[in-house]
Amino acid sequence: MDFKVGIIGCGSIAKLRHAPEYKANPFVKEIIFYDRNIERAENLATIFGGRVVETVDELLLDPSIQIISDCSSNENHHIFSTKALLNGKHVLCEKPISLTMEHANEIVEAQRKTGNKLMIDHNQRFTRAHQKAKEMIASKEFGNVLTFRTTFGHQGPELWGVNKTRSTWFFKKDRSGLGVAGDLGIHKIDLLHYLLDDEVEQVSAFQGALDKVDENGKPIEVCDNIVCILKTKQGRLGTASFSWTYYGEEDNSTTLYCEKGIIKIYNSPENQIEVITKEGERINYKLESIQTNDNQTNTGVIDAFIDCVRLDKEPLVSGSDALSSLKVVLGIMEAAEHNCVIRI
C-alpha cells in the first residue's frame, strides 16, 4: 500500500523532520506541500521531490491524499486538523494539539466522528531511552517512583525557526500562546504521563520573559522560562523547568528517584540511561543519542504513524493523551499567572 501525504506548513519542523522521514519511508509515494508562503513550499518540493498546491483546500479536498501532517503554527491546528479529519484524512498533528481545551476537543471529536487515525507529535515517547525507562518502571525493578525532576531547554526558537530572526511566531502571544511551556514543556508533561502511567493532578509555577526580546527589542509576549512543582494522581512529587535560555548546551534530561535507586535519563552524552542503586551500584545503558536542534536523527514518529494507518494500529500518542498534557500545561500557565496552586 502506497500513500500520498500532504504537509501543511513548510517551516523547520516540516523541513527537518516530517518531509525527510516521509521521503525515507518506503510506503510513501508522493508528498504534496502547502504553505501560505508558496516559496517555502516550493523549496521543500525541490529538496524532497513532490509538488506544491496553492491553497490548503486543494490538499484537504483531494481524495487521493490519505495522510496529512499538520505542521502549521499552534493557533491553526484546530482549523486544519479538524477539517482534514472530516475530509477523510488520517492526521499527524504537531504539538501542542491546540491552545485551548475547546479547540483541542474539536480535533478529538472530529477523530471520534470519523474513526480516522489521529496522532499528536509528542516525539519523546519514541526514543529508545524513554521506552527502556518505561519498561524499567513498569517492572518495578527499582521499586516505585517516588519523586522526579525533568527539564527541557535550549537556546531558543529564533535559532531553530525557519526565518532565524526574533520576529519568529514562537514569540507572539496570538500564535504561540503558551511560550516555552507549549513548545518544550508539553513534551515533558506528556513524557511523565507516559513513563509513570500516571497523570499530573496539581501544579504551581513561576514564569517570566527573562531574556528574549522581539524584533523591536522589546521583551517577548510569552514566557521564555517557567519552573513548576507537580503532584500526580498517585501522589508522586516532582519539579519541571522549561527554558529558551539554556545558552551553550541543550538539556533534555529526566531523573526518577525510586524506592531502590535512581534512574537518570539523558543526563550523560555517553550513557543515555544511568542507574544508581540504593547500594551504590552503577548500571549504564548506551542506547542512542537523543535528537537535538543540532543533531537531527530519525524520530521514528513518521514511520510509526504510517504503520498505524497501514496496519490499522492505535497511535502511541492519542488525541486524549494530548488533551491530558494540554490540560496540565494550561494549569501551569494559570498557576504562574495567579501565583497559586491549581488542581487540574
Secondary structure, 3 states (H helix, E strand, C coil): CCEEEEEECCCHHHHHHHHHHHHHCCCEEEEEEECCCHHHHHHHHHHHCCEECCCHHHHHCCCCCCEEEECCCHHHHHHHHHHHHHCCCEEEECCCCCCCHHHHHHHHHHHHHHCCCEEECCHHHHCHHHHHHHHHHHHCCCCCEEEEEEEEECCCHHHCCCCCCCCCHHHCHHHHCCHHHHHHHHHHHHHHHHHHCCCEEEEEEEEECCCCECCCCCECCCCCEEEEEEEECCCCEEEEEEECCCCCCCECCEEEEECCEEEEECCCCCCCEEEEECCCCEEEECCCCCCCCCCCCCCCHHHHHHHHHHHCCCCCCCHHHHHHHHHHHHHHHHHHHHCCCEEC
